[in-house]
Structures are given as structure tokens and as C-alpha cells.
Amino acid sequence: MSSHFQEHQIIVNFKMKKLDEINEIMDEIKYGYVDINNEIHPKFDRDIQFKYRLQSPEELKKSKYGVCFDQVELQRALFKGYDFTTYFIVYLKESEKVHTHTFLVYTDNNKYFLYEHAEEDRRGIYEFSTLKDLLLEAAKLHVKSCIKDRGWSDLDYKKLFIYEYNKPKFGISGRDFILHCMNTKPIKINLKGVIENEKI
């Protein structure tokens, strides 16, 4: 057995074991948020736009409640040792009406994997051959969420954006988190077909 194969197998085994450990930790986290007064809100409510604050990974592991913003920051800490990137997707309906989501993508063996946990109805790990295919699927799912969860119609692909974002400052408001993400790296990808297909 070649040393190269042995080294590759060790890396594969390490990643599989670590992924199991990551899943165990994430499975303890429920959807909800912690407000500026450190009170836990187990459900999404209107107060979130005024009282939300971004938790650190340590705070989230303790509270066990977090929205996608919080959960991805915990994942950022847990995926240390992986080649990964975090993404922010937003539909800007109006100045004060936005629908957002964040997710982590890691690569392994020339494949791209979307790690989804916050969205309970599609929780899992999804494999793609290209990053473009992954991001288009993420955009398609976000459009469906705009229609189903927000009741929005007549969507315009020019108002849908994806950003690659870096680690934010913990404790910031939801508004400041969104501004942080939108001041990072915009992804240049044609999203026109995503919305047109959803109208069919």
C-alpha cells in the first residue's frame, strides 16, 4: 500500500469522523434567537428586527437557539480544517422588506457540498459537481421561500443577490449583519432563469 494512499485514507477518515461530530453538535441547535436582553425566543417573531443580536459560537452552544446567521458562525468554527466558504443570499423587495439566508459550502474531492441546518425542512448535506450549480439551487430554494413563507409574488431577479462573506463581529444587530454581508464579495452569476422557472 502506497504512502500516498494511506495519507489520503487518513484524511478521508478524519473528515468523516469530524463531520459526524459536527452533525452531533448542530443537531442540538434549534431555530430561534437570543435578543439584546439575553432572552431566548424559540420562535421567529416580529421583535427579531429590533432585538436580535448575533451570537458567538460559544453562546449558541449554550443557548441552543439560533437563526441561520448564528448557526453558520458555529459551523465556521466547527469546519476548521475544511476548505469552506460562507454565503449570504438576499431578496430586496423594498428598503425595509428583505428575505435573507446564510449557508456554508465546503469542498472535498473536487465536489461542492452545501451544509444546510437552519432550514429544518431541507436539513442535510447536498452534493454538487460545480459551485455554480450549487448556488443556482440555493437561489431557487430561496425564491421558493420568498413565495411560500413571505407570500411574495411578481419577483424580480434583479433584486436577488448572493454574497461570499467573512466572519462578522459578534453581538451586532441583524441590520448590521446584513450590511456586513452586503459589503463583502458579490457573486457574479445570472439568476434570471431561477425566478422565471418558478413562475411556470
C-alpha positions in Angstrom: 0.0 0.0 0.0 1.5 3.3 -1.1 2.2 6.1 1.5 0.1 8.5 -0.7 -2.9 6.2 -0.5 -2.5 5.8 3.3 -2.3 9.6 3.8 -5.4 10.1 1.6 -7.3 7.5 3.6 -6.3 9.1 6.9 -7.6 12.4 5.7 -10.9 10.8 4.5 -11.4 9.0 7.8 -10.6 12.2 9.7 -13.1 14.3 7.7 -15.8 11.6 8.1 -15.3 11.4 11.8 -15.3 15.2 12.2 -18.4 15.6 10.1 -20.2 13.2 12.4 -19.1 15.3 15.3 -20.2 18.4 13.6 -23.7 16.9 12.9 -24.0 15.9 16.6 -23.3 19.4 17.8 -25.6 21.0 15.2 -28.4 18.6 15.9 -28.6 20.2 19.4 -29.4 23.6 17.9 -33.0 24.6 17.3 -34.3 27.5 15.3 -34.8 30.7 17.3 -32.8 33.6 18.5 -31.4 35.4 21.6 -32.2 39.1 22.0 -30.3 42.0 23.3 -31.5 41.2 26.8 -30.2 37.6 26.5 -33.8 36.3 26.4 -34.4 33.2 24.2 -37.1 33.4 21.6 -37.9 29.8 20.4 -39.9 31.1 17.5 -39.4 33.7 14.8 -41.3 36.8 15.7 -41.6 40.5 14.8 -39.3 41.5 17.7 -36.4 40.0 15.9 -35.9 43.1 13.7 -35.5 45.3 16.8 -34.0 42.9 19.4 -31.8 40.4 17.6 -28.1 40.2 18.2 -25.6 37.8 16.6 -24.3 35.1 19.0 -20.8 33.8 19.2 -20.4 30.0 18.6 -19.9 29.6 22.4 -23.1 31.5 23.2 -25.1 29.5 20.6 -23.9 26.1 22.0 -25.1 27.3 25.4 -28.5 28.8 24.4 -29.1 26.1 21.7 -31.3 28.6 19.8 -30.2 30.4 16.7 -31.2 31.6 13.2 -29.1 30.9 10.2 -26.8 33.8 10.9 -25.9 32.3 14.3 -25.7 28.7 13.1 -23.3 29.4 10.2 -20.9 31.1 12.6 -20.9 28.0 14.8 -20.3 26.0 11.6 -17.5 28.3 10.7 -15.8 27.3 13.9 -16.6 23.6 13.6 -15.4 23.3 10.0 -11.9 24.4 10.8 -9.6 22.1 8.8 -12.0 22.0 5.8 -11.9 24.1 2.7 -15.1 26.1 3.1 -16.9 29.4 2.2 -19.9 31.1 3.7 -22.6 32.7 1.6 -25.4 35.2 2.2 -28.4 35.3 -0.1 -30.9 38.2 0.0 -34.0 39.3 -1.9 -34.5 43.0 -1.6 -38.2 43.6 -2.1 -38.2 47.1 -0.6 -35.9 49.1 1.6 -37.3 47.6 4.8 -38.6 44.3 3.4 -35.8 41.7 2.8 -35.7 38.0 2.9 -32.3 36.5 3.8 -30.5 33.2 4.3 -26.9 32.2 5.1 -25.2 28.8 4.4 -21.9 27.1 4.4 -20.3 25.4 1.4 -17.3 23.0 1.8 -15.3 21.3 -0.9 -14.0 17.7 -0.9 -12.5 15.6 -3.7 -13.4 18.3 -6.3 -17.1 18.3 -5.2 -19.1 21.1 -3.6 -21.3 20.4 -0.6 -24.0 22.7 0.8 -24.3 22.2 4.5 -27.9 23.1 5.5 -29.1 23.0 9.1 -31.2 26.1 9.9 -33.9 25.3 7.4 -35.4 22.3 9.1 -37.5 21.1 6.1 -34.4 20.7 4.0 -31.7 19.9 6.6 -28.9 17.9 5.2 -25.7 17.8 3.1 -26.2 18.3 -0.6 -23.5 17.4 -3.2 -22.9 19.3 -6.5 -20.4 19.0 -9.2 -19.9 22.7 -9.6 -20.2 25.8 -7.4 -22.4 27.4 -10.0 -25.0 24.6 -9.8 -24.9 24.7 -6.0 -25.5 28.5 -5.9 -28.3 28.3 -8.5 -30.1 25.6 -6.5 -29.7 27.7 -3.3 -31.2 30.7 -5.2 -34.0 28.6 -6.4 -34.8 27.4 -2.9 -34.7 31.0 -1.6 -37.1 32.2 -4.3 -39.5 29.4 -3.2 -39.1 30.5 0.4 -40.0 34.1 -0.6 -43.2 32.8 -2.2 -44.2 30.3 0.4 -43.0 31.9 3.7 -43.4 35.6 2.8 -46.3 35.3 0.3 -44.4 37.5 -2.2 -45.2 37.4 -5.9 -44.0 39.1 -9.1 -40.4 38.7 -8.1 -37.6 40.4 -10.0 -34.3 38.6 -10.4 -32.5 41.9 -10.3 -33.4 42.1 -6.6 -31.9 38.8 -5.8 -28.2 38.8 -4.7 -25.6 36.3 -3.4 -22.5 37.3 -1.5 -19.5 35.5 -0.2 -18.9 36.9 3.3 -16.3 36.7 6.0 -16.5 36.4 9.8 -18.6 39.2 11.3 -18.3 40.8 14.7 -20.4 39.0 17.3 -23.1 40.9 19.2 -24.1 43.0 16.2 -27.8 43.6 15.2 -29.5 41.8 12.3 -29.3 45.0 10.3 -25.6 45.4 10.9 -25.1 41.8 10.0 -26.9 42.3 6.6 -24.8 45.4 5.9 -21.6 43.4 6.8 -22.5 40.7 4.3 -23.5 43.2 1.5 -20.2 45.0 1.9 -18.2 41.9 1.1 -17.8 39.9 -2.1 -20.8 39.9 -4.5 -21.1 36.7 -6.6 -21.5 37.3 -10.3 -24.0 34.8 -11.5 -27.0 35.0 -13.8 -30.1 34.4 -11.6 -32.7 35.4 -14.2 -33.7 31.8 -15.0 -34.2 30.9 -11.3 -37.2 33.3 -10.9 -38.6 32.7 -14.4 -38.7 28.9 -13.8 -40.6 29.5 -10.5 -43.3 31.4 -12.3 -44.1 28.4 -14.6 
